[in-house]
Amino acid sequence: MSVSLTLDMTAATPPYEQVRAQLAGHIRAGRLRPGDKLPVVRALAADLGVATNTIARAYRELEGGGLVTTRRRVGTIVQAPAAPAGPELRAHAVAFVAAARDAGLADEAVIDLVRGALLE
């Protein structure tokens, strides 16, 4: 896996959800492509300093959302997202995040802003 994940243990969002959201974002943005293999649960848990159950739950949530498939002896493999974002939409997302950070918003606040917009 060539993308990085970070956890904020002081955030209100549980660690498994932070992992799930970051991996989902990487998949939808095309940084993780169909066929890419995710790290083994134990290895990623050790890298991030969390319990294996935390990563296992994140992977289960991703699988429930159709973004990955887990098979014995094969591992967890990225699947094609149902509706991948095109390059223009990804560019808008990157520009929005840059503008939000320039305005001084933390990542959690940016996500809350997007969630609020989804409710309109």
Kinemage of the C-alpha trace (Angstrom):
@kinemage 1
@onewidth
@group {chain A} dominant
@subgroup {mainchain}
@vectorlist {calphas} color= white
{ca met a 1} P 0.000 0.000 0.000
{ca ser a 2} L 1.549 3.283 -1.073
{ca val a 3} L -0.699 5.689 0.850
{ca ser a 4} L -0.246 6.899 4.390
{ca leu a 5} L -2.744 6.768 7.218
{ca thr a 6} L -2.695 8.841 10.377
{ca leu a 7} L -4.738 8.604 13.537
{ca asp a 8} L -5.701 11.357 15.950
{ca met a 9} L -6.311 9.645 19.268
{ca thr a 10} L -7.708 12.900 20.697
{ca ala a 11} L -10.422 13.176 18.017
{ca ala a 12} L -14.042 12.380 18.772
{ca thr a 13} L -14.077 10.027 15.778
{ca pro a 14} L -13.161 6.459 16.788
{ca pro a 15} L -9.884 5.105 15.360
{ca tyr a 16} L -11.605 2.424 13.260
{ca glu a 17} L -13.716 5.122 11.572
{ca gln a 18} L -10.643 7.255 10.923
{ca val a 19} L -8.959 4.281 9.221
{ca arg a 20} L -12.117 3.421 7.263
{ca ala a 21} L -12.666 6.993 6.124
{ca gln a 22} L -9.057 7.495 5.038
{ca leu a 23} L -8.930 4.219 3.111
{ca ala a 24} L -12.310 4.936 1.493
{ca gly a 25} L -11.034 8.357 0.485
{ca his a 26} L -7.888 6.876 -1.041
{ca ile a 27} L -9.971 4.320 -2.954
{ca arg a 28} L -12.493 6.857 -4.251
{ca ala a 29} L -9.707 9.279 -5.210
{ca gly a 30} L -7.941 6.550 -7.176
{ca arg a 31} L -4.810 6.458 -5.035
{ca leu a 32} L -5.719 2.862 -4.199
{ca arg a 33} L -6.789 1.044 -7.333
{ca pro a 34} L -8.859 -2.092 -7.884
{ca gly a 35} L -6.649 -5.103 -7.255
{ca asp a 36} L -4.366 -3.324 -4.772
{ca lys a 37} L -3.818 -5.339 -1.622
{ca leu a 38} L -4.291 -3.697 1.776
{ca pro a 39} L -1.845 -4.512 4.574
{ca val a 40} L -2.526 -7.493 6.795
{ca val a 41} L -4.647 -6.482 9.790
{ca arg a 42} L -1.906 -7.243 12.331
{ca ala a 43} L 0.744 -5.319 10.394
{ca leu a 44} L -1.385 -2.196 9.951
{ca ala a 45} L -2.488 -2.332 13.600
{ca ala a 46} L 1.146 -2.496 14.697
{ca asp a 47} L 2.120 0.370 12.365
{ca leu a 48} L -0.671 2.590 13.721
{ca gly a 49} L -0.333 1.483 17.344
{ca val a 50} L -3.894 0.214 17.718
{ca ala a 51} L -5.563 -3.105 18.473
{ca thr a 52} L -6.061 -5.587 15.645
{ca asn a 53} L -9.834 -5.412 16.247
{ca thr a 54} L -9.725 -1.714 15.305
{ca ile a 55} L -8.298 -2.457 11.855
{ca ala a 56} L -10.474 -5.559 11.426
{ca arg a 57} L -13.585 -3.445 12.044
{ca ala a 58} L -12.435 -0.789 9.561
{ca tyr a 59} L -11.882 -3.510 6.930
{ca arg a 60} L -15.330 -5.016 7.661
{ca glu a 61} L -16.940 -1.599 7.219
{ca leu a 62} L -15.100 -1.116 3.915
{ca glu a 63} L -16.210 -4.555 2.787
{ca gly a 64} L -19.799 -3.762 3.770
{ca gly a 65} L -19.558 -0.647 1.604
{ca gly a 66} L -18.335 -2.692 -1.356
{ca leu a 67} L -14.915 -1.049 -1.491
{ca val a 68} L -12.846 -4.121 -0.597
{ca thr a 69} L -13.125 -7.884 -0.571
{ca thr a 70} L -11.462 -10.121 2.009
{ca arg a 71} L -10.601 -13.726 1.255
{ca arg a 72} L -8.739 -16.302 3.279
{ca arg a 73} L -5.133 -16.724 2.188
{ca val a 74} L -5.482 -13.869 -0.304
{ca gly a 75} L -6.049 -10.907 1.995
{ca thr a 76} L -8.041 -7.720 1.585
{ca ile a 77} L -8.203 -6.460 -1.984
{ca val a 78} L -9.513 -3.112 -3.243
{ca gln a 79} L -12.603 -3.338 -5.456
{ca ala a 80} L -13.752 -0.781 -7.998
{ca pro a 81} L -15.961 1.842 -6.339
{ca ala a 82} L -19.536 1.852 -7.585
{ca ala a 83} L -19.314 5.417 -8.861
{ca pro a 84} L -15.708 6.578 -9.035
{ca ala a 85} L -15.186 10.313 -8.945
{ca gly a 86} L -13.884 11.686 -12.209
{ca pro a 87} L -10.808 13.906 -12.441
{ca glu a 88} L -12.861 17.110 -12.495
{ca leu a 89} L -14.749 16.214 -9.323
{ca arg a 90} L -11.506 15.170 -7.601
{ca ala a 91} L -9.981 18.541 -8.566
{ca his a 92} L -12.970 20.325 -6.991
{ca ala a 93} L -12.542 18.276 -3.824
{ca val a 94} L -8.831 19.091 -3.623
{ca ala a 95} L -9.557 22.795 -4.178
{ca phe a 96} L -12.251 22.763 -1.493
{ca val a 97} L -9.950 21.139 1.055
{ca ala a 98} L -7.179 23.629 0.240
{ca ala a 99} L -9.581 26.562 0.666
{ca ala a 100} L -10.895 25.158 3.948
{ca arg a 101} L -7.375 24.666 5.321
{ca asp a 102} L -6.420 28.184 4.178
{ca ala a 103} L -9.423 29.418 6.187
{ca gly a 104} L -7.955 27.682 9.237
{ca leu a 105} L -10.341 24.740 9.458
{ca ala a 106} L -9.082 21.488 10.945
{ca asp a 107} L -9.716 18.258 9.036
{ca glu a 108} L -12.584 17.283 11.373
{ca ala a 109} L -14.266 20.644 10.737
{ca val a 110} L -13.906 20.192 6.966
{ca ile a 111} L -15.525 16.765 7.188
{ca asp a 112} L -18.318 18.152 9.371
{ca leu a 113} L -18.888 20.889 6.797
{ca val a 114} L -19.205 18.344 3.996
{ca arg a 115} L -21.544 16.168 6.073
{ca gly a 116} L -23.693 19.210 6.725
{ca ala a 117} L -23.789 20.033 3.010
{ca leu a 118} L -24.911 16.475 2.259
{ca leu a 119} L -27.962 17.049 4.444
{ca glu a 120} L -29.125 20.089 2.455
